[in-house]
Amino acid sequence: WRTPTKAELQELIAYCDWVWDAKQYGYTVSRNGKSIFLPAGGTVVGKEIMGEATNGMYASAELITDDPNYPSDLSFFNRGWTEGQPVARPPRQYGRSVRPVCTRQ
């Protein structure tokens, strides 16, 4: 298991269908009859969780190339998603969710 790359997160945006689940607070992301669920877990700042149930922020294994203080991540809100830099552009020390991927052997 490993943290996904930026390209793998971009694949979710480019090739998958996203459906918001208002009861579970997150997106069901599907393609070819398979799906994953990405909960809107918010982000952790210090000891506070911000945006829980309305947005999610998922880490990639890469940093933004022009500023290594910020990770490349996948951010979404209950009304859509943004790739790369979220509106607030939180730095690396802010807590993000991780949806690991398995490398097939």
N, C-alpha and C positions, 0 to 999 in steps of 0.2 A: 504494500500500500504506500501511496505517496500523495503529495499535494499536487493538484493539477497544474499544468502549464497555462500560460495566458492563451495560447492557441486552442487548447482544449476548452477553456471557458468560452472563447469566441465561437467555437463550434456549436455550443449550446444555443447561442443567440442566433446564429446563421441558419441552422438546420433543424431546430426543434420547435415544437408548438408549446406555448406557455399559456396555462390556464390558472387564473387566480382562484384559490379556494378560500372563500370568506369564512368558513367554519373552522378550518385548521390554520388559517393565517399563513399562507405560503403559496408557492407555485408548484403545480404538477407540470413537469417538463417532459415531453414525450417525443418519440420518433420510432418509426418502424414497429409499432406495437409494444415498445418497452418504455418505461417511464421511471423517473426519480422524483422525489418530493424535496423541494428546497424551502424549509421553513423561514419565515420572516423573524429571525432571532434578534434583529437589531445589531447594535455594536456596543462594546463595553468601553467606557471612558472612566478611568479610575475605578471606582466601585459602583458606578451607575450604568445601568443598561438603558440605552437610548434607542427609540424607534422600534421596540419589540412589538410584534404583530402588525407592523405597517411597512417595515423595510428589512432587507437582508443584505449582508455584505460578506462575500465569499472570497477567501484569499487564493491567490495563485502562488506558484513557486518563484515568481519573478518580480523584480522591481521595475518601476517606471524608469526608463533609460535616461531621461534628462534630469531626474531628481531621485537619487537612491534613498531618500528619506521616506518615500511613499511607495507602497506596493502596487502592483498591477492587480486589480481585483474585479470582481463582478458584483455590481450593486444593483439592487432592484427595489422598487416601491410597489405598493399594492395597486398601482395604476400603470406600471410599466417598468422597464429596466434600463440601466445605463451600463455601458461597458467602459472599463478603464477607470477614469477619475470620477468619483461621486461628487455631488454638488459641494459638500463640505470638505472634501479631500482630506480625510483624517490621516495622520501619520501612522507609521508602522506600529507604534506602541499601542494603538487602539485595538481592542479585541474584535476579531472577525471570526465568522464561522468557517469551518473547513469541511468540505465534502470530498473525502479522499477517493482516489481512483486506484484500481488494481491494474498493475502491469501484467499482461498475460505472459506466461512463461512457455 
